[in-house]
């Protein structure tokens, strides 16, 4: 038995079935990695730059900042894009957001300080989160019953991650909520995956792994989110990641993870479409296109939106 085979046997003995599935089928530890075309990042940059130049000349600010959520909003409903820019959305933290903030930080603590209880990690994460004004205000206003319910959810989400993923080996260079940005002219693309494994290599072998962890189920938009992360990482480091996924803690499922040139070009097309949308609508070149859907539930303009009213009939 070779070294990789021996390592897998030893690892398998320490993992539950779900962790072993992630180890083998998602992380694919010990398996060979593909090598990307050397000019791929340059070609993607050239494509985005050429096809956004006209739209960006209309943009009056010094830069146009796009995140995964802004791209998704622009392509889903331009009315919500305008409503969000008007600043009418409530600044009070949503309970689900508070749970996510703490769970993600607790997962990080579980990696850096192993062999403690999940409650220890969650309590430490709550204390750390209160350094942010929005979380501190939310937590300070929540009564005992609300805090108790949320702590239970935080413990559940953290435990679900620890029971789904194998311990992240230090040789994988785990990073948590690492900001990744790339600038193309006045266009700034920004991503912050929940955790990143691996580092870019000079031989263009795809070794990085990006993951966003969701508490709910997988939906159709999550694949596009994961590929947006992959695109930003490719443009930032010049080497494409091996895989980029959204992982559901509720089901243990994940989006199709492989990063290919075709998928990166498709992600670039979405960015180009989002740039056109944002620059058209936010400079009053044309009225926003309205599209009702489940996103209406958290749109600040839904009560005055004709598309939402029509969908409710």
Phi, psi and omega in degrees: 000131180282178185297318181295317178296319179294321179296319181295318179298316180295320180292317183301325182293339184258359186248145172283170185302321180292316178298321180293323177298315178296318180301315185276315191263336180255305178284332178050049183298132178089350180272155181293153181248148177287165176242128183277155174301134185301331183264007187301310181298318178296318180294320178295317179299314180299318180297311181296316181298315182294320187269357174249355187302313182296314181296318183290336176293337177280343186284127187271346180270169185290339178204158173246116184262126178234129172250177178298321183289324180289322175299313182297317180296316181299323182274344183266310180203110181292336176297320178291326176302314179293317181297319178295322181291334179289348177076023182270353179291142180299137179274353180288132183297136176283142180306319180296325177294319178298319178298316180297318180302312183289317181299317180297318179292322178296322177297319177298316180297325179296330177283315185282336182227074185291168173069033172240171181283156178298323178299322177299316181296316182294316180297320178294322180292323177298316179297318180294320183295333182288355172290339176271131185302318184297316180291318181301317179296315180298311185292324181293329182274342182285135179280179186300319182295317179295314179300319180298314178299317182291321177299320177299318178293321179297318178295319180298314182294318179296315179298320180299319177295313183296331179273354181256325183251143171293161175304137184279111184296140181297333179290346176276356181052062181294136173230144184244129179049047178282126180284130178235125181225151174217143184242129176235100187063237178264006179267125178244119177258132186228137179220152177215081178296154181296320172208153184229137176239150176080170181224154179294143184244150182289343180270008178068014173288136184274106185240345183284149179230124180244139180216138169245133184253125180248146179276337181262200183274164177285137174235177187296333183283340187294325177299316179296323177298314181297321180287333173296315176304316181297320179297312181299318179295319179298315181290326181288315188258348181080000178225133180287145172292161176289311181217152176216124188222158160253128184246131180266120175288336181290319187246345186075012179266164177216161178288161178303117197268339191292134178261116181237161176305319181299319180288327177290321176294323177295320177296322177295322177299321178294320177297315179300316179296322179292321177299315177301316182297308183298314183290328177292309189283318185281350173253014177060031177287331175203160178289155181289145173277134183255138181216111182283152179179191182294340177294342180300334185298335178241022176272129181291347183255011188297326184292339180247012185267122180293328179293319177294317180298320180292323181290334181279345182287000000 
